[in-house]
Amino acid sequence: MERFASDIWRWTARHPEWHPGTWGAEVACFALRDGARTLLVDPLVLDAAGWERLDGVVSGSVTILITIPYHVRSAEVAAARYRAQIWGHPACTKRLRSTSAFRELEPGGGPKGARGFRIGNPRRQEMPVLIEGCSALVFGDAVVGVPGREGPLRVWVFSAEPDERWYRGRLVPSFGEVTEAAPERVLVTHGPSVAKGGAKELRRALERPSWYHRPA
């Protein structure tokens, strides 16, 4: 558990479904303090020690946000532990044993102080989430952190031979409302996040070619 910023904590856990390799072997999760409440984004907790560390961060009421259905993971256990609601795309319900704590995250709406965005053309199930009080935008898989000269942020595609015409003409424009949010921080679940100048770095990511991870 690391303190990424004064109001943001980040922790990582072994990716439950990842292929061999270094990049992406761990997935990042976030806890954000917004006033008297804590927002957990894509929580993944693997053992009792992990829950104890998270208990030390959580304060006040708790809300859980899921950026993409694949990231439901420990959300249901966290909801029971902290008496929290889970917000996400309707497809998240397929990964929940019970939907009693679930609420649909609609584009432009969500729990107070949080906004979900639709991206993709055609639309994806992933919904980046803006935590307004923390000026932080959280991505699931669409935008990732890439260390070194390729980064810091790139738009991740899932093909070794991506269609750059589609990427430039259809995918990139779908990020319009996201970039208008102008976040100071961009938090990503794969790779390093951006603590300052997030809006500028996000625009730069969209100007670059698409990025594909080649397994080691």
N, C-alpha and C positions, 0 to 999 in steps of 0.2 A: 504494500500500500504506500503510494507516494503522494505527496501534496503537490499537485501540478500547478496550482495557483491558490490564492488565499481562500477561494470558495470552491475549489475543485480538487477532488482526489481521484487518482487513477490506480488501478491495479490490473494485473495480468494473470491469466491462467492458461494452462495447456489447451490448445484448440482441440475439441473433442472429435473432430472429423478431418483434421488436416493431413495432407499428403506429406511425405518426407521433404525435408529442407529446412532452412533457417528462417527466412522471411515468412511471417504468417504462422509460424509454429505455435505462437502464443496469441491470444486474443485479449484486447484491452477492454476494460469496463470502467464506468465512471459514476462517481457520487458527487452531486453538485448541491451546495448549500445556497438556497434562495430564501433569504429572510429566516423565518421560523420553521422552514420545512427542508426536507432533503429529497432530491430527485435522483433515483438510480436509473442509469441507462444501460440496457443490455447486461444485467448482472449475471455473472457466472462464478459460483462459489463451490469449491470442490471438497472442502473438509471443514471440520469444526474450528480449526485455527483460523481459517478464512472468514468464517462467520463472526468470530470474536473480533477480528480486526475491523470488519465492517461495522459491527456494533459500536466500536469506538469512534466511528465517524458519523453515523446516523444521529440526527437530532430533530426533534419535533415530529410533525406529521411526515409521512413518506408517500411519494408517488413513484411508480415504476413506468418507464417509457421503453418501448421496444422499437428499434429502427427498422428491423426486417424480421419476418417470421422465423428464420433460422436461428435468431438470437434470443428466442424465448428462454431457453436453457433453465436457469435457476429462478426465473421470475415468479413462478407459482409458489415456490418455497419462501421466497422473500416476501411475497404478498401476505402469506400466512404469518410469517414471523413479525412483520411490522404493521400488520393490519392496513395494507395498502391496496390501492387499485392499480391495475395493469392497463396501460394505454398502448394501442398499436393498430396495425392493419388488421382487418377482419380475418385474414388467413392465419393470424396467430392462434385463433381458437382451435385449430386443428392440432396444435401441440400442447394444449392445456387439458388436464383431466376434468376441470370444472371451469365454467365461464362466469361464475358468480362475481368474481372480482374484475372481470374484463370490461373495458370501455373502448369503443371505437375511436381511433385517432383520425379525425377528418382533416382534409386539407385546409390550412388556415386556421384550424381550431385545435382544441385539446384542453388539458387542465389549465387552470389559471397560470399565466406567465410562460406557457409553452406553446409552440406552434409547430405543426407538422406540415411537410411539403411533399407534393407528388413530383416525381421525376421520371424520365424515360419516355420514349416514343417508339413503340407502345408503352403505356404506363407500367411501371414496375410495382412490386409489392413493397419495395423499400421506401421508407419515408424519413428523410433527414429531419431532425428535430432541433428547433431553436429554443434555448432556455434564455429568455429575454433578460432576466435579472442578472445573469452571469455573462451576457453577451457571448454565448457559446453555441455553436452549431455542431451537432453530432451526426456523423455518417456511420452507416453500417458497413456496406461493401463498396458503394459507388465511388467514393473518394478515399484514397489511402495515403499513408505517409511513406515516402521513399527516401532513405538516407543517401547522402552524397550528391553528386552533381545532377542526378535525374530529378531531384525533389525540390522542395520538401513535400509537395502534394501532387498527386496525379489522379486522373480518372481511370479507374481500373476496368478493363474489359476482359472477357473470359474466352478469348480466342487468340491463338498464336498468329492468325492471319486476319486481323480485324478489317472490317469494311470502313475505311477512313472517310469515304464519302457519306455513308450513313452516320458515322460518328460526328462529323462536322456539321452535317445538314439537319440531323434529327435529334441526336442525343444531347449535344452541347446546348442547343437552344432551350431544351426542357429544364435547364438549371436557372432560367431567368429569374424567377421569384426567389430562389435560394440566394443568388448573388445580391439581390436587392436588400436582403436582410442585413448585409454588411456586418457580420460578426467580428469581434476582436479576436476570438479564439475559434479554431476549427479542431474538433476532437474526432479522432478516427479510431476504429477498433483494430485496424491493421497498420502497424508501423507507427512512427512517431507523430505526435500531434503538434499543432502550431499554437503557441501561447500568445503571440502578439502579431498584429497586422494580418489577421486571418482573412479578411475580405480581399485584400490585395493578393495574398497567396492563392486564394481560391480562384480568382480571376486568371492568375497566371497558369494555374493547373488546367483551366478550360482552354487556354490558348495553346497549350502543348499538345503534341500528338497523344493518342490514347496509349495506355500502358498495360502491358501484359506480363504477368509473373511467370517466369520459366523455372520450374522446379529444379532444384540442384540434383 
